[in-house]
Each structure stands twice: as C-alpha cells, then as structure tokens.
Amino acid sequence: MVTFTLPGAFRTLAFANQSTLFSLLIQCAWQTLSTFALNDKHLQGTPGAIAVLHTHSRRLDFHPHVHLIVPAAAIDAKNRLWRTKRATGKKRYLFNHKALAKVFRAKMLEAITGEGLALPKGYAKKWVVDCKCVGSGEKALVYLGRYLYRGVIREKDILSCDNGQVTFRYKEAKSGRTKTRKVSAAKFLWLILQHVLPKGFRRARNFGFLHPNSKRLIAVVQCLFGFDPKPALAFLKPRPEIKCPRCGAPMKIIQTRITPSFSASPPVPIGEKAGAAVM
C-alpha cells in the first residue's frame, strides 16, 4: 500500500480548488507509480492500482492524501509477459519511499502550475510518501472499503453531545492509543461537512491492468495464468427482468430519456405495445 500525502502548506489551496487538486493528487500518484514500475528492472511494465482518496485525519482535520493498493507485479502487453517483484531480506516495500516522494513532488508542482494556480509560499522541500508491504492486500482493501461506506466517523465513536459540546474518540496513528477530542457542536459539524466531496467526484478509482476498461490486459493476464472467468461469472445473479404492468410479459428498454433539469415533473413513459418501453 502506497500513500501519497499533500503537504500542509497546500491544504488551503486544495480546499479552495477541491475538484482540481484532488484529481491532480490521484493522477500524479498513479503517474509516479507507473514511471517506477516501467523503469524497475524486475517489473518493466504496466502496473495496476486501486486508489482511494481520503480528505481527513483521524482527528477529522482536513488532510488530503490518497492510498493506492498496488500488486507487486506488472504486465508487458507487447511481449505478453507477466513480471513480479518479491520481497527479499529487509526490503519489504515495492519502491523506495524517498525516491517516490521526489518524483511525486515534481509532478504535483508541475501539474498545479499547469492549471494556472499559484504555489503557496514556504512549502516543504521534502514530501511524505509511505510505501509498505501489506501481504495479499485483503486486509488493506477491507480497511479502505470501510471509509467508502461508513463516512468519516462511526456513530459509536461519538461519545457524548452535551451543553453544545461534542466528544468523540479516535486512534492515534503513531502510538496506536485511543484518544478523545472535545469540540463545540458547530465545530463538529464543520469537521464533518468539510469532507463532503464535490458533486460527481469519484473517491475510488482503478488504474492500469485493474481498470475496468483494460479488457485486453485482463485477458492477457487470464491467459498467462490459465484462468477461465466463466465459472466465476456463473455465480453472478442475472439482472431481474422488467415486466409489463398490464400483461406481465418481459419488457425491453429501447431508449432512455433524461429528465431536463428545469422540468418539475418526470417524463411520461411511452410504449408502442407490450414488450417494448421507453424510459
């Protein structure tokens, strides 16, 4: 799991330009990993990654960073080769974190100036990138998945709400100890609302051979491993049929119409006959 963090000096800029900065953060992180995988003597190919954006720290402060789950492997589609990189000795990481930080810093600075945004004064010369081995990655995916569905804080971690004061608990990253934080109700609401992403922004994204559109690369990987996806797809439940409310016959969608934003009433379905529908 590789974590790319935006330095504190850039957080004001990121909050004022969330869609732009968050997208740059994810894209530059992926470009950095792609560059290292392509130049690595063991991999020399296109890697894959599942990226999840986080905007908060454990204390709920604004702290943009992105986690990427990266298999220690890459695919050379041109030569139809699958290469892996195994940990040896004390090297329990995919790439050197200091080298990752330098390349990531250069790409982010170039991307920010390319968007016409002014760089903050006095930003750090050394940035932080964490790269560590997480075994098969199953626990890391579960960890990231919780943030996608439960929000920024669990309800059971809110300990009290009395006299306009809210107390919640969190686990400190360095020590692993559970601590509490007490803020006013207005401050607590602000801590939550500042992490609401811009409308339409995708927090989780896939890259490389893990991207849903990389069907050719996925087919190459399946061929190299001798994997037949048909038995696995047999467990998927078929989509329920849309039946005609009059005769009960299965209906087929032949056209989809989007309701105009200025219309107060939904469109009226139009059907020529049973078995066909426009939605």
N, C-alpha and C positions, 0 to 999 in steps of 0.2 A: 504494500500500500504506500503510495507516494502522495504527500501532502504539500501543496504549494500555498504559501500564505502571503497576503498582501500586507506590506509594512504599515505601521500605524500612521505614518505621515500621509498615506494615500487614502485613508478611510473617509475623510471629509469629501474628497474628490469623488470617491466611489459612491458615497451616499447621494451626492447631487447628480450623478450620472450612472444610475444603477444598471440599466439595460446595457449600456456600452461597456462599462468597466467589468461587470460580471461576465459578459461574453468574452471580453479580451482575456480575462483571468483563466477561463476554461480553455479557450483556444490556444493561448500561449503555453499553458501547461502541457497540453497534448502535443503541440509542435516541438516542445523541448524533449519530451519522451520519444517522439518519432525520430528526431535527429540522433539521439543517443543510441536507439535501437539499430538504426541504419548504419551507424559508424562502429558499433560494438563488434569485436572480432568473433564473438560467439553467436550473435543473432543475425546481423546483416540482412534485415528485412523489415517488414511492416508489423508492428506490434498491435495489440488490441487493448482496449481500456474501457472501464465503466467509471464515469466521472459523476460525482455528486457535489453540488455546491452547498456550502454552509456559510451563513452570514453571522453567526453568533458564537460567542464563547460559552463556557459552562456557566458563567455568571450572567449570561444573556446580554452582554455588551456587544456592540457592533464590531464584528471581527471576521471579515470576508476571507475565506480560504476554500480550496477545492481538494477533495480526496479522489484519488484515482486507484482503482483496483486493476493491477496490470499483471497478466500472466508472464512468467519468466520465459517467454517464447516469442518467436516472430516467424512470419511466413514470407518466403521468397516466391511470389506468384510466377515470376518469369521463369525461374528454374524449377518450379514445383518442389520446393524444399521447405521442410519444417524444422526450425532450429530452436534448441532450448539452451538455457543457461542455468546450471546447477550451482548451488552454494557450496563453496569449498573452504574448509577451515573456519576462520573467523569472519569471512566475507559473507554475511547473511543479509546482503542487500543486492538490489538489481544494478543500481548505478551509484556512483559516489555523490553524496548529497551536496557537497561543496561545489562540485562541478555543475550539478544541476541548477543550483542557485544562481551561479554566474550567468549561465545561458538564459535561464528564465528571466532574470533581471534585465538583460539586454533586450530580449524580445518584448517584454512588457513596456519598457521605456520607449522603444521604437513604435510600438503599437499605439500607445497613449498620445505621443506627439503626432502620429499619423492621423489621429482623429481630430486634431486641432485643439487638444486640451493642454493647458499649461501644467507643467510638472510642479509639484509643491516644493517649497524651499526647504533645504536641510534634510532631505530624505536619506535614509541609511544607505551606505555603500554595500554593506553585506546583508543579503536577504536570507530568509529561512526556508529551507526545503527539507522535509523529513522523508526518508526512504527506509522502510524496514520490511523484513520478511514476515508474512502472516500465514505461513503454511499453505494449505489448499485454498485459502481465501474465503471459506464458507462463513466463518465467524465474522470476518470483516464485512461481508455483504449483509449479514444479518444486522450488524451494528449500524451500517449506513441506512439500511432499509427502515429501521425504526424512526429515524429522523424524517423520513419522507411521509410517514403516515400519522405520527403522533404529535407533530408540531414541535415547537421549540422547548416546551416543558411539559412534563407529565402532571396530570392533575394531583396525583398523590404526593408530588414534591412541593406543592403549595401547602405549607403547614398551618398558616393562620391568616385571617383577614379581620383585624380588629382596630377600631378607632382610626380608620383611614390609613392603616399601615398593613402591608403585606409582607409576610415572611416566607421564604422558600429555601429549599436546600439544593445543593449541588455538590458534585465530587470534584475536588481539586485535582488537576491533571498531574502535577509534579509529585505531590505527596500521596495521592490516592485517598485522602481523608475526606469525609463528608463535612461540609461547612454550610452555614446559613447566611442569608443576606436579607436584610430588612429595609424596605423602601416604602415610600408613600404609594397609595393606590394609583395616583396619576402617573407616577414614575414607573410603576409596574406595567401599567397599560402601554406606556410608551416603549418600554423594553420589549414588549410582545409585538407591537404594531410596526416597529422599525425593521422587523424581519419579514414583513409581507413583501413578496417579490412583485415586480412589475407585471401587469396583466399579460398573460401569454408567454411568460418566460419559463423555460424548461430547466428545472433544477438538476435533473439527471439526464445524462447523455452518454451514448456509446460511440466508440471510435475504432478505427482500424478494422481488423477482421471480426470484431464483435459488433460492428454496426449492422443494423437490420438490412440495409441496402447492399451490403457486401456479400451478395449471394454467391458470386463466383469464388471469392476467397473461402467462404464457408464450405462450398462444395469441394474445393481443393483439400481443405483440412479433413473433411469427412472421407475423401478418397484416400488420403495418406494414412489415416487411422483405420480404414476399412469399416467405417461406421455407417450403418444403414438407418436413416432417420424415420423410415416408415413405421416400424414397431413403436417408436416413441410417440409419433404423431397419432397413433391409433387410440391413445388414452385421452386425447383431447375431445371434449364434448362438442358435438355439432351445434351450430347456431340454431336456435328454435325458429321454426317457420312462422311467417306472418300469415294468418288466415283471414279470409274474408268474413266480416261480421255477419253477413247475410246467409251465404251458402256453406261457409266453413271450408271452402277449398283453399289450398295454398296460394298465396299471392306472391308476385314477383315485382320487385322495385325496378321500374323502367326509367325513372327520373327523380331527382331530388331538387327541391326548390328551397332556397334560403329566405327566411323572412327578412324583409328590409328593416333596418334599424329604426326608421321613422314610423313604421306601421305599428299600431297599438293592438291589432287583432291578428291572430295566426292565420296562415293561408288555409283555404278550404281544400281538402284532398279532392282530386279529380280522378275518376275512374271510368274507363270506357265500358268495361264489362268485368264480370267476376274473373279473378285470376290475374288481373293487372291493376296496378295502383301507382299513383304519383304522390310522393311525399315531399 
